[in-house]
């Protein structure tokens, strides 16, 4: 199964989860998602997701100057984002257990 | 588009072109992220690897980003502004903010004299913010106004140009300015403290909130309705403090160079005895035995004749009388004091000095 289709629905949650641990700039978030096991995640998708979450008021951003190259824009999760992440996790858990149940029936 | 073997700049230019239908502010934000990304990636590339191999062509990158960000596809243009109405709420609010900031700058220059003048921009700000407060922290509608886009384009020069570097540098100074601003506002508050307690409280509150307003405005543009006028007020106060200081310096230097001695001078002194009789040839001395000399005025008779040696402290002094081009020193008649006491004898009181026969005339010529 193509995980990239699955990923589309949950990338918001994954990005929020990664940022809840620590603030990060775009490429940093990409790397942490990949290190977490989401190998198929696309750079551009992560950047787009960051912009969408930011525009939705769930993230804040600040710029950290970099000695080499352009400065980095760090994103950090705010209260709205944390609330959204908590809601998403609940939804995900109930959805996943529902699906697990269905799959168990199939396997049985 | 052949972007093989071309560098970061080319890739970014391709991306910018693929996003150019989006609001410039949004494009600027995206490019801020992406240029850092592409720059970092390019350092990780292998010998024969290109950015395109790693990320795909810029158009594809842009497309994927748009989808994830929830922007409309390339063909659709985002509504830039509601064209049917010239005066929209966002536009009125934006101009309200600009005008209020300008008024605050002017009012700030007078705020120490009359703090109540700050009510005017204050009311303007509250009204204009009320128009758009419900439109969220990004204030996208204001950002999409043609005038805002113009400013955005102006403030977003090509990467790597001196203008871009200068702007980046200025942006890096922003936190320092927030502190300076708070300091200036605090100074204004202190200067008001003795005279206007309400003005002091208001300006002090602005000073304190301004520290937080700067960073908040980065996240929530509605804070600009506080942050921009606060900056204007700080600059206005700075102007006024400089002006007042300059005036004080000028005033004190004037005071130093023009001391005003408040000593009275006398041209002549007339003495009466207890019976109201005018005395002549009285010599006056002070407590140390020094002669008391009224201002000399009879050195006008500078003839070659030797003048009679009259002690300078002998009163009344001879008066100068000019007649036919020659001058005489005339012993003052008893008419000299203009307000003669009633006890003075009438025989010697009223005759004008010129008509009095010179009793001890010493013709100078």
Interface residues (C-beta under 8 A of the other chain):
Chain A: X11 X25 X26 X27 X42 X43 X44 X45 X46 X47 X48 X49 X50 X51 X52 X54 X55 X57 X60 X61 X62 X63 X65 X66 X69 X70 X71 X72 X73 X78
Chain B: X26 X29 X30 X32 X33 X34 X35 X36 X37 X39 X40 X41 X43 X55 X60 X61 X62 X63 X64 X65 X66 X67 X68 X69 X70 X71 X136 X137 X138 X140 X159 X168 X171 X172 X215 X218 X219
